[in-house]
């Protein structure tokens, strides 16, 4: 008699009898689930697995597609492998580096090649489509790590060999696509035929790999013009070249050889040099008496603003920091979202009229009484603090809406200096496995929320999609309007965050919906060798999250 197990499918809301040894792909076909774009992967007991996963016991299963973040990651990783296979077959001597998320795609570099021509791009695009049309299976191989390391070195993939050597596991998993081998730290599709849409075009001195829009997977994500963002990534790569660290394998090797303190000192010095140069620039433009600093959640903009103020003092200026949070409207006047909850991230949650009036008054030499927002009562009150600017004063406003033109539309542009600050992670696991910049910020927030707000990692992860939605609406559209874009990420920060973040992520229970994200972050962090945070200077931007800062928040 055929042995079966019980699979509770979240998509159907039913429990199904499934033969032991069925794969998730078999189960998906069996229940004839209607998913217009197909399934890329599935959550199995709240852990994301590929559809090759074999079922041997009772499970909870939720199938995912490209409209979900986890499902899209599986699709993107599989597309990366197709690009690598196309490059290795057409240009065997070339190296591929999947580099920077920009312009709603991924900027990719090809090394050991002459400057790219349109013909090269067309050949690669056609080869990728040929690989997709052939419906080549992605094979998952489990091997001893030492054998996998040897295999990758034989193929010239030293970055992957270094990563796995530092991982410390006896066995590892890698993938093959025909005779091409690669390593990815997450699930892949079953075969290349599941890739229904992609784009490839020349971009800067490399390629831009374009992806389906998760909101409408029948079309590519619209390109977003981001020259300032791209230039910041390029600057960060120059810093990495100075330090000789571009992948986690190289980072681990450096730290294991006793280079962590030098890495911390040089990284902090490079960041301080950037802030100092920015203060010099602001101080040299007397009309720019209002500095506006915006950035997404956990970008470190608060500490950045404080360090900029210190440097402005060193330039002979007298900076005055004004908290935008004190310009909230009374709570009953705050806009509400679709669920009827107060939307404190909405631009109309700010008293724009009062802010504009007071800023103009200050710029004209008048005295104003600053407001104070009482969060307990939800009321805007008078603070009793009066302010009048002298010629050497510079006003610093820091907040999520600081770059929104609606907030300061009545303030002359010649008086404003706009800064966008964000943690733009540029170090990679290896040359084919990028680290999302949002992961960096989420880990910062998990550690900070626990330390200062008493929140669990589960609570922070649960709130994150809402935070990200607010960023997409109110912050990211204005980032390219900044006069200067600043990267607040530090090369050593992921190893510095590892111990505290890992401990908090391990406390997320398996039954919680947030477990899949916590598990993914734990797996990613496990590749990193932790470093001691004691040598971090007390003014380090990371101290805002880890504790021990000399700044008051």
N, C-alpha and C positions, 0 to 999 in steps of 0.2 A: 504493500500500500504506500502511495506517495506521501511522504511526510511534508506537512505544511506548518507555517508559522502565521501569526496574526500581525498584520501591518495596519496601523491606524494612519490613514492618509488625511492630512490637514486639508488638502485641496478638495477632496470629496466629502469630508466630514463623516466618513464611514471606516469601518474596520474590514479588511480584506484578507481572505485566506490565500497565502502565497506559497508556492513550492519552495522548499529549502534549496538554496543554490541559485535562485533567480538573482539576476542583477537588477539594479534600479531601472535600467533601460528596459528589461523584460517586464518589470512591474508597470512601468509607465505605459508600455504598449498594451498590456493586459487590461488596464482599467480604461483605456481609450480616453485619456484626459484631454479636454479641449483647451489647449494653450496655443494661441495663434502663432506665436513665434517659437514654439517648441520649448523643451526644457534643456537647460544647460547643465544643471546640477541639482542637488537636493540637500535639505537639512535632514540628517538622520540623527535622532535624539539630540537635536539642536547643534549638531556639528556638520558643516558643509562637506559633502562628499561628491565625487564625480559619479556619473551614471554607470561607470564600470563596477561600482561597489557591489559586492556579493552579499546577499541576505542569508543569515544562518539562524537568526533568532528573532523574537518579537521586537518590533521597532515602531517608533513614530517617524513618519516621513512627510516632508513638505517639499514638493517640486518647485524649482525656481527657474525664472527665465531672465532675459536681458533687461527687463523693466525693474529688476531688483538690483541692489548694489552687489550682493554676493554673486548673483547669476551673471551680471555683467563682467565681474572680475574673471570668472571662468572663461567667458567668451574672449576677453582681451588677452589673457595669458595664452590661449590657444592660437589667437591671431599672431601674437609675438613669435610663437614657434613657427608658424607658416612663413613669416617674414625671414626668420633666421634660416630656414631651410632653403628658401629662394636665393638668399644671399650666398649661402655656402655652396649651392649648386652652380650658380652663374659666375660667382666671383670667389673661388675657394681661398684666395690669399687675403681677402678682406675680413675685417673684424666688425661685428655689429654691436653697437651700444645703444640700448633703448634708454634714452637720456632724461628728457624733461617733459612733464605734462604741461603743454602750452597750446593756446589757440584751439582748445577743445579737442586736442589730439595728443599724440606723443611725438616729440622731436627725436629722431634717431640719427646717430652718427655712423658713418662707414669709414673705417681706418684702412690704411695701406692701399688707398685708391686715389686716382687722379680726381680732380674736381668733378662732381656729378654733372652729367648732361641729361637733357630731356630723354634721350634715347635710353640711358641707364635706368631712369625712373620707369619708363614705359616697359622695359624688359622685365624689371622686377615685379611690376604690377601684373603683367601678363603671366609671369611664372607663378605668382601667388594664386591667381585665379585658376591656373592649371592644376596646382596642388589641391585646391579646394574642390574643383570639379572631379578629381580622381577619388574623392572620399576616402583618403588614406586614414587608417585607424591610428589613434594615439595609444601606444602601448605603455602600460605602467609596469616598471621593472623594480623589484625589491632585491637589493644586493648588499653585501657587506660594504661598509663605507670605504674601507681601504681599496676595494676593487673598483668602486665608483670613482674614487679620487684618481686611481691609476688610469681609468678609462678617459676621464676628462682631460688629464694631462696629455694623453696620447692624441687627443683631438685639439690640443692647443688652448684649452679652456682653463687657464690657470686660476682665473677669478672664482670659478665654481669649485675647483680643487681646494683652494684656500678656505672658502666658506665651509665646506664639509669637514675639513680637518679641524676647524675650530668648533664645530657643532657638538662633537663628543659622543655621538650615537654610534652603536655598533653596526646597525643596519640603516640604510637610507633608501629613498625611492627616487628614481629618475624616469624619464620618458624617452621613447623613441618615436620617430615619425619616418617610416621607411628605414633608411640607414643613417638618419640624422639623430644624434643624441642631444638631450638638453635636460636641465634641471629647473623645476619650478616648485615654489613652496605652497602651492595650492592646487586644486583640482583642474583638470582639463576636460574638454569635450570628448565624446566617444570617437568621432572622426571629423575630418576637415570639412565634410559636406554640410555640417551644421552651421558653418559660417556663411551667413546669407548676405552680408553687406560689409564692405570696408572701402577705404579710400587711401591712396598713396600718391603723394605729390612732392615736388621739390620744395624745400623750406630752408632758408638761410643757406648754410653750406652742407645741409644734410637732407633728411626726409621728414615728412609729416605723415604719420600713420593715423588715419581718421576712423572713427568708430560710429556705430549706430547710436541714434539718439534714444536713450531709455524712455523718454516720454512718447516717442513715435519711432519704433525700431525699423520702420520701413524706409527711413531717411537718415542720412548722416547728421551728426551734430553740426550745427552751423559753426563756421569758423569764427573765432573771436580774435580781433586784432589786439595783441598784447606785446608790443615791442619793449615796453619798460619791464614787464615781468620777465621776458626772455633775457634781457640784458642783465638782470639781477642774477638769474641762474648762471649765465656765462661768467659773471664776476665771481660767483661762489666756486665755480670750477677752477678758476685761476688760483683761488685760495687753497683748494684741495691739491692742486699741483705743487704749491709751495710746501705743503705738509706731506705730500706723497701718499695721500689717502683718498681713494675714490669709491672703494667697496668695503662692505662689512668684513670680508676676509682680511683685507689689508689693515683695517682698523683693529681687528682682534689681534693680528700678529704684532702690530705696533705696541698695543697695550700689554700683551704678554711678554714683550721684550723690555718692559719698563719705561715705555715712552708716553704713558698717560699724562704725567704732569707737564711734560713739554707740550703735548697736544693741547691741554687746557690753557696753558699760559699763552701759546701762540694764537689760539682761536680767540681768546678773550682780548688779546692785544689787537688783532685784526679788526674785531668788532668795535673796540674803543677808538681805534684810528678812524674808522668810518664815521662814528658819531662825532668825533672831534672835528673832522673835515666838514661835516654838515653844519655844526655850530659856527665854524668860521664863515661858511657861506651865508648863513642867515644873518650873522652879525655884520657882514659887509654890505647888506642891502637894507639901509635904514627904514625904507618905507614898509618893509615886510615885518610889521609889528604884531601880527596875529599868526601864530603857528597852529595849524590844524592837523591832528594826528588820528588816523583811523586805522582799523585793522580788525580781522575776525576774532572770534573767541580764542583765548589762550595764545594769542600772538605775541604776548609780552609787551604790548604797547604801553602799559602803565610804567613798567620799569624803564623802558626805552625813553619815555617822556621825562622821567626823573633824571636819567643819565644825561639826556640832552640839556636839561636845565642846568646841571652841574657844569657842563662844558660851556654853556652860554655865560655863566658866571665867570668862568675862566677867560672869556673873551671881553669882559668888562661890562656885560649886560646884566640887567636885573629881571630875570624871568618871573612871571606870576602865573601859577597854574590855577585854572578854573575848571571844576568838575562839571561836565555836561549833565551828569545825573541829577544835579540840583535844579535843572531846568525842565524836569518832568511836569506835565500838567496835573491838576488834581485827578485823583484816581477815577472818579466818576466820569471824567471827560476823556479817559483813555480809550482808544479804539479797541474793539473786540474782534477775535478771530472767528472762523467758521463754527467752532465749538462753543462760542459765547464766552471764552476766556479773555481776560485782558491781554492785549498784545503790546507788551512794553517795548518791543523792538520796532514797532511802527514809527515812522517819522513823525506822525501826528501825536505820538505820545510825548513829544517834546514841545515846550512852549516856544516855538520858533519866533513868534512876534516879540516876546520879551527879550530873548537872546539877541536878536538882530538889533533891537532898540538899544540895549545896553552896550553892545559892541560898538555901534556907531557913536554912542555918547562917549565912550572911553577914547575912541580914536580922535574925537574932537576936543579932548582935554577936559571933559566933564566928569564929575564924580557920580558914581552909582552905588546903590546898595544891592549887594549880591543876594540872590534867593537861597533858601535852604529847603531841601525836600525832606519831609519827615516820612520815611518809608513805613513806619508803624501806622500812622493815621492816614497816609496817602494824600497829604496836603502839602502844597507849596507855601512856605512861610518866609517872612523876612528874617535875614540872618543877623542883622545888626553889623555886618561887616561891610564897610564902605571902601571903595577903591577908586583911585584917581591915578592915571598913568603919568609917569614922568618920561622925558625923551629917551632914557636908556632902558625903559621897561619893554619887555616882550611878553605878550599874553600867550599861554599855551593851553589849548583846548584839546582834550583827548577823549575819544568816545567812538562808538560804532558808526555814528552818523556824521562825523566831523567833515567828511569829504562830500557829503550830499549837498549839491548846490542849493537845494531848498532851504537848508538850515542857515546859510549865510548869504543868501541872494542879494541882500541889501548892503553888504559890505563890499567895497571896491576890491576887485581882484588884485590890484597893485599892493594892497595891504596884507594879502594872505600868502602864507607859505604852506603848501599842502604836502603831507607826508603819509604814505601808506606803509604800514609795518605788518609783516606776517612771517611765520616760520616756514620757510620754503626749503624743505629737506632736499638735499642734492646727493647725499651719499646713497649708494645702492647696495642691495644684498649681493648681487653680482651684475654683470652687464646686461642680463636679460630679465632681472627681477628688480623693479623700481620699488621705492618705499613711498606710499602716498603721503603728501604733505599734511593731509587731514589726520592721518594716524599720529603724526608727531604732536599735533595740537590736542588731539583727544587724550593721548597719554599724559600730556601736561595737565590737562583739565582734571583727569581722574585723580592724579596725585594731589593737585591743589584743592579740589572740592572735598576730598577726604580730610586733608590737613586743616583747612580753614573753615569749612562749612559743614563738616560732619556727614557728608554724603558718601554712600557706598559706590563702588564702581558700577554696580547694576543700575543705580539711579542715574548716574552720569551718562552711561551708555544709552539709557532709555530716553533721556532728554536730547541727546545729540542730534537725531534727525530734525527735530524742531529748530535747534540752534542753526544747523546747516541750511535749513530752508530760509531762515531769516537772513543769513549771510548772502545767500543767492539773490535775495530780493533787495536788500538794503546796503550791502557792502561791496560785493564783487563788481557790480555794474559801474562803480565810480573809481575803481583802483587805478585805472590808467590816466585819470585826471590829475593824479598827484604830480607835484613838481619833482619829488624824489620817492623812490620805492626802496625800502630797507628790508633786508633779510635778517630776522632775529634768531634764526636757527644757528646752533653751534655744532660743530662736527662731532664733539664728544658727548652730546647731550643724551642720545639714546642709551648708551651704556650707563650714563649717570642716572637716568630715570629708571633703569631696569629693575633694581631691587625693590623699590617702593611700589612701582606699577605692577610688577609681577605678583607681589604679595596680595595686592588689592584685587587683581583679576582672578586669582585663584579662589577668592571667596564668593564669586558669582555662582549660584547653584545651577546644576545641570537642567533643572526643570524650567528655569527662567528663560523667556524669549531672548534675553540679552546674552545668554551663554554662548551662542554661536560667534558673536562678535568678540566676546572676552576670550574665547578659545583661539580665535584667529590671531588676536593681538599677543596672546601668550606664546603661540607658536613662533610668531615673528620675533618676539623679544628673546626667545630661547637661542637664537643664532648669535646674540651679542654677549661678549664677555663683560660683566659688570665692572665698573670702576668706582673707586672710593671718591665720595663727593667732598670730603674734608678739605682738599686743596682748592676748591672753588672760592674765588674771592667773594667777600660779602656784598659787593655791588653787582655780582654776576646776574645776568638776566634770568638764569635758571633758578636763582634763589627765590624769585617770586613764586615758584611752584614747589620747590623742595624745602624751603624754609631757610632761615639763617641770614636773611638780608638785613643790611643796615638801613634800608629805606623803610619809611612808614607807609602802610597801605590803608 
